[in-house]
Amino acid sequence: QVQLMESGGGVVQPGGSLTLSCAASSLGFKIYTMGWYRQAPGKERELVAEISNRGDIKDAYSAKGRFTISWDITKNTVILQMTSLKPEDTAVYYCNLYVLDKLTNYWGQGTQVTVSS
């Protein structure tokens, strides 16, 4: 069972920045993607950005130009750098690992991001 450990949430003012990190306990798979989803109150969970082990990136329209996803593969960690944050970015952010070899999703427990003045 893979464990995902998230860190980096918090409260920030509009226009500010935050960095989220998610470390996987193991990544001994052939093909996988790792990334971030978010869920705001009363809304469905949505993709923020994800990156494959080959470096392919998919990100949401709302994240383009503001959020950057990257690997620290030496630490089995995916990093989401968020800039120019807006109040509508407020949500619980969940780390996700999708393993294509096993057709299995793993989820972190979630970290709260609040953008407020």
PLY file of the C-alpha trace (Angstrom):
ply
format ascii 1.0
element vertex 117
property float x
property float y
property float z
element edge 116
property int vertex1
property int vertex2
end_header
0.00 0.00 0.00
1.41 3.36 -1.05
1.21 6.20 1.46
1.08 9.82 0.33
2.26 12.55 2.71
1.18 16.08 1.91
2.56 19.33 3.26
2.48 23.05 2.57
-1.11 24.20 2.92
-2.09 27.29 4.84
-3.57 30.76 4.70
-2.32 33.34 2.23
-3.49 36.72 1.02
-4.73 37.23 -2.55
-1.78 37.54 -4.89
0.41 35.46 -2.60
2.18 32.16 -3.16
2.23 28.70 -1.61
4.08 25.51 -2.37
2.50 22.11 -1.82
4.55 18.92 -1.62
3.49 15.31 -1.73
5.87 12.47 -0.97
5.04 8.89 -1.91
6.28 6.03 0.24
7.25 4.13 -2.89
7.07 4.57 -6.66
8.18 1.20 -7.93
5.81 1.21 -10.88
6.24 1.27 -14.63
3.77 3.99 -15.61
2.10 6.44 -13.25
0.99 10.01 -12.78
1.10 12.06 -9.62
-0.54 15.35 -8.98
-3.06 17.50 -7.20
-6.83 17.79 -7.15
-8.89 20.23 -5.14
-12.37 20.39 -3.71
-14.07 23.57 -2.62
-17.16 23.50 -0.36
-20.22 22.43 -2.30
-18.22 21.61 -5.42
-16.87 18.47 -7.02
-13.25 17.47 -6.79
-11.33 18.79 -9.80
-7.89 18.35 -11.31
-5.36 21.08 -10.62
-2.29 19.59 -12.26
-0.59 16.24 -12.72
2.71 14.98 -14.06
3.64 11.53 -15.34
6.83 9.67 -14.60
7.81 10.51 -18.18
7.38 14.22 -17.50
4.07 14.75 -19.34
2.04 17.47 -17.65
-1.67 18.11 -17.61
-3.07 21.12 -15.82
-6.42 22.80 -15.45
-7.23 25.97 -17.35
-7.52 27.82 -14.04
-3.96 26.83 -13.15
-2.24 27.78 -16.40
0.33 30.51 -15.98
-0.03 30.52 -12.21
0.72 27.00 -10.98
3.75 24.87 -11.79
4.05 21.16 -11.10
7.38 19.37 -10.96
9.17 16.29 -9.66
11.81 15.82 -7.04
12.20 12.22 -8.11
15.08 11.58 -5.71
12.56 12.04 -2.90
9.53 10.46 -4.66
7.95 13.89 -4.32
5.76 16.03 -6.53
5.77 19.77 -5.94
3.05 22.28 -6.83
4.16 25.90 -6.82
1.18 28.21 -6.72
1.48 31.93 -7.42
-0.96 34.81 -7.89
-3.43 33.01 -5.67
-7.08 34.07 -5.80
-9.90 33.61 -3.28
-11.47 31.10 -5.68
-8.39 28.89 -5.21
-9.56 28.24 -1.66
-10.15 24.51 -1.29
-8.86 21.30 0.21
-6.04 20.11 -2.02
-5.57 16.36 -2.39
-2.49 14.58 -3.62
-3.20 11.79 -6.10
-1.13 8.93 -7.44
-2.59 6.97 -10.35
-0.75 3.78 -11.19
-1.55 2.66 -14.72
0.10 -0.75 -14.16
-2.47 -1.52 -11.50
-5.33 0.79 -12.58
-5.31 2.07 -9.00
-5.75 5.50 -7.47
-4.13 6.51 -4.20
-5.15 9.66 -2.33
-3.62 11.78 0.36
-5.66 13.05 3.28
-5.86 16.58 1.93
-4.41 19.92 2.95
-6.38 23.14 3.31
-5.46 26.17 1.22
-7.25 29.38 2.12
-6.80 32.58 0.13
-8.23 35.49 2.04
-7.45 39.05 2.99
0 1
1 2
2 3
3 4
4 5
5 6
6 7
7 8
8 9
9 10
10 11
11 12
12 13
13 14
14 15
15 16
16 17
17 18
18 19
19 20
20 21
21 22
22 23
23 24
24 25
25 26
26 27
27 28
28 29
29 30
30 31
31 32
32 33
33 34
34 35
35 36
36 37
37 38
38 39
39 40
40 41
41 42
42 43
43 44
44 45
45 46
46 47
47 48
48 49
49 50
50 51
51 52
52 53
53 54
54 55
55 56
56 57
57 58
58 59
59 60
60 61
61 62
62 63
63 64
64 65
65 66
66 67
67 68
68 69
69 70
70 71
71 72
72 73
73 74
74 75
75 76
76 77
77 78
78 79
79 80
80 81
81 82
82 83
83 84
84 85
85 86
86 87
87 88
88 89
89 90
90 91
91 92
92 93
93 94
94 95
95 96
96 97
97 98
98 99
99 100
100 101
101 102
102 103
103 104
104 105
105 106
106 107
107 108
108 109
109 110
110 111
111 112
112 113
113 114
114 115
115 116
